Amino acid sequence: MTPTDPSPRLDVLDWRRRVGALYADVRAAADPAEGHARWVAGRDELFATHPASPLLPADRAAFTGLPVAPYDPAARFVVPVEPAPPLTREAATGTDGTVSFERVGTVALAGVGTLDVWWLDQYGGGLFLPLKDPGPGYGGGRYVLDTVKGADLGSTAAGLVVDLNFAYPPSCAYDPAWACPLPAPGNTVAVAVTAGEAAGDWAAR
């Protein structure tokens, strides 16, 4: 039997460590716009250089940076998570099998809409807050929070930090080998959210 090569999994482990460290740096920033600038620079570096980058090899050669809108203070919210009736959803993923989510509540974002907040009901758990809008982002939706993978903007006494400037397309927007949980109806809004990261041209093929 041929031994399993651990390198790809160790690369993903390192990617997640770096993402976690990047978001810790964002949370430590005195100014949200400064934290956002660190996030943009950090993601560009990871996408361009890291062996676990979701960019396909053919796309890395032409990569010059992710398309991110300028920071918009109006797209940052600190809101309480309001109670909601229990709801469960299951999603098939490329590497994690079928994962289950439990709705833990909702957040109301003024001028945007109300979004379901989910808890990953697997080992370790984590908050999951995806977003789908009719704007120019990735057509399948984007993630705002995915704390099990490090995408955690924190919270304050006033509530959960939901900053749409940090919305990003999941890995499946860049590499079809990935299958990602996409937003359900409770995470779909009618207004275009122009803040955050949009998918590059390579993701539209």
VEXLO-285833 format. One line per 5 residues: for each residue z, x, y of N, C-alpha, C. Coordinates in steps of 0.05 Angstrom, whole numbers, plus 5000, padded with zeros to 4 digits. Example, Ala and Ser with C-alpha at 12.3 -4.5 7.8 and 13.67 -1.06 7.14 Angstrom:
5156 5264 4886 5156 5246 4910 5156 5264 4934 ~ 5142 5257 4955 5143 5273 4979 5157 5258 5001
This chain:
5000 5017 4976 5000 5000 5000 5000 5018 5025 ~ 4982 5012 5044 4980 5027 5068 5004 5021 5087 ~ 5017 5042 5097 5040 5036 5115 5030 5022 5140 ~ 5047 5005 5151 5041 4991 5176 5044 5010 5200 ~ 5024 5010 5217 5025 5026 5241 5043 5012 5262
5066 5024 5269 5084 5011 5288 5075 5013 5317 ~ 5055 5029 5323 5048 5034 5351 5042 5009 5367 ~ 5026 4990 5358 5020 4967 5375 5045 4951 5382 ~ 5063 4948 5363 5088 4933 5369 5106 4948 5388 ~ 5107 4975 5384 5123 4991 5403 5111 4991 5431
5085 4989 5432 5072 4987 5459 5080 4961 5472 ~ 5080 4939 5457 5088 4913 5468 5118 4914 5477 ~ 5134 4927 5460 5163 4929 5467 5166 4944 5494 ~ 5151 4966 5497 5152 4981 5522 5142 4964 5546 ~ 5120 4949 5541 5110 4931 5562 5131 4912 5571
5145 4900 5552 5166 4880 5560 5189 4894 5574 ~ 5196 4918 5566 5217 4932 5581 5209 4937 5610 ~ 5184 4945 5613 5174 4951 5640 5172 4926 5657 ~ 5164 4904 5645 5163 4879 5659 5191 4870 5667 ~ 5210 4873 5649 5238 4866 5656 5248 4883 5679
5242 4909 5678 5251 4926 5700 5237 4919 5726 ~ 5212 4911 5725 5197 4904 5749 5210 4879 5762 ~ 5216 4859 5746 5229 4835 5757 5257 4841 5767 ~ 5272 4859 5754 5298 4867 5764 5295 4879 5792 ~ 5274 4895 5796 5268 4907 5822 5262 4885 5842
5247 4865 5834 5240 4842 5851 5266 4828 5860 ~ 5284 4822 5841 5308 4808 5848 5326 4824 5866 ~ 5325 4851 5864 5342 4868 5881 5331 4872 5909 ~ 5306 4864 5914 5294 4868 5940 5309 4851 5961 ~ 5313 4862 5985 5327 4847 6006 5309 4825 6017
5283 4828 6015 5264 4809 6027 5245 4800 6005 ~ 5241 4774 6001 5223 4764 5980 5195 4776 5982 ~ 5185 4779 6007 5158 4790 6010 5157 4819 6001 ~ 5178 4834 6005 5179 4862 5996 5180 4862 5965 ~ 5196 4844 5953 5196 4842 5924 5169 4835 5913
5155 4818 5927 5128 4810 5918 5109 4834 5919 ~ 5111 4850 5940 5094 4873 5942 5099 4893 5919 ~ 5124 4896 5911 5131 4913 5888 5119 4901 5862 ~ 5121 4875 5860 5110 4861 5836 5080 4865 5834 ~ 5066 4862 5856 5037 4866 5856 5030 4894 5847
5043 4913 5860 5037 4941 5853 5044 4948 5824 ~ 5066 4937 5815 5075 4943 5788 5056 4931 5767 ~ 5047 4906 5772 5029 4893 5753 5002 4908 5753 ~ 4993 4916 5776 4967 4931 5777 4969 4956 5760 ~ 4991 4970 5763 4995 4995 5747 4996 4989 5717
5011 4969 5709 5013 4962 5681 4985 4954 5670 ~ 4971 4937 5684 4945 4928 5674 4925 4952 5672 ~ 4927 4970 5691 4908 4992 5691 4914 5014 5671 ~ 4939 5019 5665 4946 5043 5650 4961 5038 5624 ~ 4973 5015 5620 4991 5012 5597 4975 5006 5572
4982 5017 5549 4967 5012 5524 4969 4983 5515 ~ 4989 4968 5524 4991 4940 5516 4979 4921 5538 ~ 4964 4932 5556 4951 4916 5577 4934 4894 5564 ~ 4935 4869 5574 4918 4848 5562 4889 4851 5569 ~ 4882 4869 5588 4854 4873 5594 4839 4884 5570
4815 4873 5565 4798 4884 5544 4788 4912 5553 ~ 4783 4930 5534 4775 4957 5541 4751 4957 5560 ~ 4732 4939 5556 4708 4939 5573 4715 4931 5601 ~ 4737 4916 5605 4744 4907 5632 4761 4928 5647 ~ 4774 4945 5632 4792 4965 5645 4777 4984 5662
4753 4991 5654 4737 5011 5669 4730 5001 5697 ~ 4726 4974 5699 4719 4963 5725 4743 4952 5741 ~ 4767 4954 5729 4791 4942 5741 4799 4957 5767 ~ 4802 4941 5788 4811 4953 5814 4836 4939 5825 ~ 4847 4921 5810 4871 4907 5819 4869 4877 5813
4891 4865 5809 4892 4836 5804 4889 4820 5830 ~ 4875 4797 5829 4871 4781 5853 4895 4765 5859 ~ 4910 4773 5879 4935 4760 5887 4933 4752 5917 ~ 4941 4727 5922 4941 4718 5950 4963 4731 5966 ~ 4960 4734 5992 4981 4744 6009 5007 4727 6006
5030 4740 6010 5055 4726 6006 5057 4703 6026 ~ 5065 4680 6015 5068 4656 6031 5097 4646 6029 ~ 5114 4650 6050 5142 4642 6048 5146 4612 6042 ~ 5126 4596 6049 5129 4567 6043 5126 4560 6014 ~ 5117 4579 5998 5114 4575 5969 5138 4583 5953
5160 4591 5967 5185 4599 5954 5205 4576 5956 ~ 5217 4569 5934 5236 4548 5933 5261 4557 5918 ~ 5284 4548 5927 5309 4552 5913 5320 4523 5909 ~ 5319 4514 5884 5323 4485 5879 5341 4481 5855 ~ 5357 4460 5855 5373 4454 5831 5355 4444 5808
5364 4449 5784 5351 4438 5761 5364 4411 5755 ~ 5349 4390 5759 5359 4362 5757 5358 4353 5727 ~ 5377 4337 5718 5376 4327 5691 5351 4310 5686 ~ 5342 4311 5661 5318 4296 5653 5323 4287 5624 ~ 5310 4265 5615 5312 4256 5588 5303 4278 5569
5316 4280 5545 5308 4301 5526 5279 4298 5518 ~ 5266 4321 5515 5238 4321 5506 5233 4348 5492 ~ 5219 4347 5470 5212 4371 5454 5182 4374 5453 ~ 5173 4399 5455 5144 4404 5451 5142 4430 5434 ~ 5121 4431 5419 5115 4454 5402 5088 4465 5410
5086 4491 5410 5061 4504 5418 5054 4527 5399 ~ 5029 4528 5391 5020 4550 5374 5013 4574 5391 ~ 5022 4598 5382 5016 4622 5397 5003 4642 5377 ~ 4991 4662 5389 4976 4681 5372 4994 4699 5356 ~ 5017 4707 5367 5034 4727 5354 5061 4717 5346
5070 4695 5358 5097 4685 5353 5097 4660 5335 ~ 5074 4652 5324 5073 4628 5308 5076 4604 5326 ~ 5088 4582 5315 5093 4558 5330 5120 4560 5343 ~ 5121 4557 5369 5147 4559 5383 5154 4531 5394 ~ 5180 4526 5394 5190 4500 5403 5204 4503 5430
5200 4483 5447 5212 4483 5473 5227 4456 5477 ~ 5251 4458 5489 5266 4435 5496 5267 4432 5527 ~ 5261 4408 5537 5263 4404 5566 5293 4404 5574 ~ 5300 4421 5593 5328 4422 5602 5331 4408 5629 ~ 5309 4401 5642 5311 4387 5668 5285 4389 5683
5287 4383 5709 5263 4385 5726 5271 4398 5753 ~ 5250 4408 5766 5254 4418 5793 5234 4404 5811 ~ 5243 4396 5835 5226 4383 5854 5219 4402 5876 ~ 5193 4408 5879 5183 4427 5898 5169 4412 5921 ~ 5180 4412 5944 5170 4397 5967 5141 4404 5972
5124 4384 5974 5096 4388 5980 5079 4396 5956 ~ 5092 4401 5933 5078 4409 5909 5081 4388 5887 ~ 5105 4381 5880 5110 4361 5859 5134 4368 5842 ~ 5138 4353 5821 5161 4357 5804 5151 4370 5778 ~ 5166 4391 5769 5158 4406 5745 5180 4405 5724
5172 4403 5699 5191 4405 5677 5200 4434 5674 ~ 5226 4437 5668 5237 4464 5662 5244 4463 5632 ~ 5234 4484 5618 5237 4484 5589 5255 4507 5580 ~ 5267 4503 5557 5283 4524 5544 5269 4531 5517 ~ 5263 4556 5514 5251 4566 5489 5272 4563 5467
5268 4546 5448 5288 4540 5428 5284 4557 5404 ~ 5283 4583 5408 5280 4603 5387 5302 4624 5390 ~ 5302 4644 5373 5322 4665 5374 5324 4677 5401 ~ 5347 4678 5413 5350 4689 5440 5347 4669 5462 ~ 5326 4652 5460 5321 4632 5480 5312 4643 5507
5305 4625 5525 5297 4633 5552 5284 4610 5567 ~ 5285 4611 5593 5273 4590 5610 5242 4595 5611 ~ 5228 4573 5612 5199 4574 5613 5190 4553 5633 ~ 5175 4562 5654 5166 4544 5675 5136 4550 5680 ~ 5118 4536 5667 5090 4539 5672 5080 4520 5694
5056 4524 5703 5045 4508 5725 5015 4506 5721 ~ 5005 4482 5724 4976 4477 5725 4969 4461 5750 ~ 4949 4471 5765 4941 4458 5789 4911 4459 5791 ~ 4899 4444 5809 4870 4443 5812 4859 4466 5829 ~ 4875 4486 5835 4867 4507 5853 4850 4529 5838
4847 4552 5851 4829 4573 5840 4842 4591 5820 ~ 4865 4584 5810 4878 4601 5790 4866 4598 5762 ~ 4878 4609 5742 4868 4606 5714 4867 4577 5706 ~ 4845 4568 5696 4841 4540 5690 4860 4528 5671 ~ 4871 4544 5652 4890 4534 5632 4918 4532 5643
4923 4544 5665 4950 4544 5677 4961 4571 5681 ~ 4983 4573 5696 4996 4598 5701 5026 4595 5695 ~ 5039 4619 5693 5068 4619 5688 5082 4627 5714 ~ 5104 4614 5720 5121 4622 5742 5146 4637 5732 ~ 5158 4626 5711 5181 4638 5698 5176 4638 5668
5182 4660 5655 5182 4663 5626 5203 4684 5620 ~ 5228 4676 5621 5250 4695 5622 5253 4711 5596 ~ 5244 4700 5573 5247 4714 5548 5229 4739 5548 ~ 5209 4739 5565 5191 4763 5568 5195 4777 5594 ~ 5217 4771 5607 5225 4786 5631 5218 4774 5658
5201 4753 5658 5193 4740 5683 5214 4722 5693 ~ 5234 4733 5708 5258 4719 5716 5263 4726 5745 ~ 5261 4706 5763 5265 4710 5791 5294 4705 5800 ~ 5311 4697 5782 5339 4695 5787 5347 4667 5798 ~ 5371 4665 5807 5382 4640 5818 5403 4647 5839
5410 4627 5855 5431 4630 5875 5450 4606 5872 ~ 5470 4605 5889 5488 4582 5889 5473 4556 5894 ~ 5450 4558 5908 5434 4534 5914 5416 4525 5892 ~ 5412 4542 5872 5395 4534 5850 5377 4556 5839 ~ 5357 4548 5824 5338 4566 5811 5317 4575 5831
5311 4601 5831 5289 4611 5848 5263 4605 5834 ~ 5247 4589 5847 5220 4582 5838 5200 4591 5860 ~ 5190 4615 5857 5172 4625 5878 5143 4626 5867 ~ 5127 4608 5877 5100 4605 5867 5082 4629 5874 ~ 5091 4646 5892 5077 4671 5897 5075 4689 5873
5093 4684 5853 5094 4700 5829 5081 4686 5805 ~ 5067 4665 5810 5052 4651 5789 5030 4670 5779 ~ 5027 4672 5752 5007 4691 5741 4994 4679 5716 ~ 4969 4685 5711 4957 4676 5686 4969 4690 5662 ~ 4972 4676 5640 4982 4689 5615 4961 4707 5603
4970 4722 5582 4953 4742 5570 4927 4730 5559 ~ 4927 4705 5550 4903 4694 5538 4881 4689 5559 ~ 4888 4692 5585 4867 4690 5606 4849 4715 5606 ~ 4859 4737 5594 4845 4762 5594 4834 4770 5567 ~ 4849 4763 5546 4841 4771 5519 4843 4747 5500
4820 4738 5489 4820 4714 5473 4836 4717 5447 ~ 4844 4742 5440 4860 4746 5416 4888 4734 5419 ~ 4897 4729 5444 4923 4717 5449 4920 4687 5450 ~ 4940 4673 5441 4942 4644 5445 4969 4639 5459 ~ 4968 4625 5481 4992 4623 5498 4999 4593 5501
5025 4587 5503 5033 4559 5509 5023 4552 5537 ~ 5009 4531 5540 4998 4523 5566 5013 4499 5577 ~ 5011 4493 5602 5027 4472 5615 5020 4444 5603 ~ 5041 4429 5598 5039 4401 5590 5036 4383 5615 ~ 5032 4357 5611 5029 4340 5635 5052 4342 5655
5077 4346 5645 5100 4348 5663 5100 4374 5680 ~ 5081 4391 5675 5079 4416 5691 5052 4418 5705 ~ 5039 4395 5708 5014 4393 5722 5018 4379 5749 ~ 5007 4391 5770 5010 4379 5797 4982 4373 5808 ~ 4981 4355 5827 4956 4346 5838 4946 4363 5862
4964 4379 5873 4956 4395 5896 4949 4423 5888 ~ 4930 4436 5902 4923 4463 5896 4944 4482 5905 ~ 4952 4500 5887 4972 4521 5894 4957 4547 5897 ~ 4952 4554 5922 4936 4578 5927 4952 4604 5926 ~ 4979 4601 5926 4996 4625 5925 4995 4636 5896
5001 4662 5895 5003 4675 5868 4978 4689 5860 ~ 4977 4695 5835 4956 4711 5823 4935 4692 5810 ~ 4910 4697 5816 4889 4681 5803 4876 4698 5781 ~ 4861 4685 5764 4847 4700 5743 4823 4715 5755 ~ 4818 4739 5744 4795 4754 5753 4769 4743 5741
4746 4753 5750 4721 4743 5740 4718 4747 5709 ~ 4731 4768 5699 4729 4774 5670 4741 4752 5653 ~ 4760 4736 5665 4773 4715 5649 4756 4690 5648 ~ 4735 4688 5664 4719 4664 5665 4696 4665 5645 ~ 4693 4687 5631 4670 4689 5612 4673 4671 5588
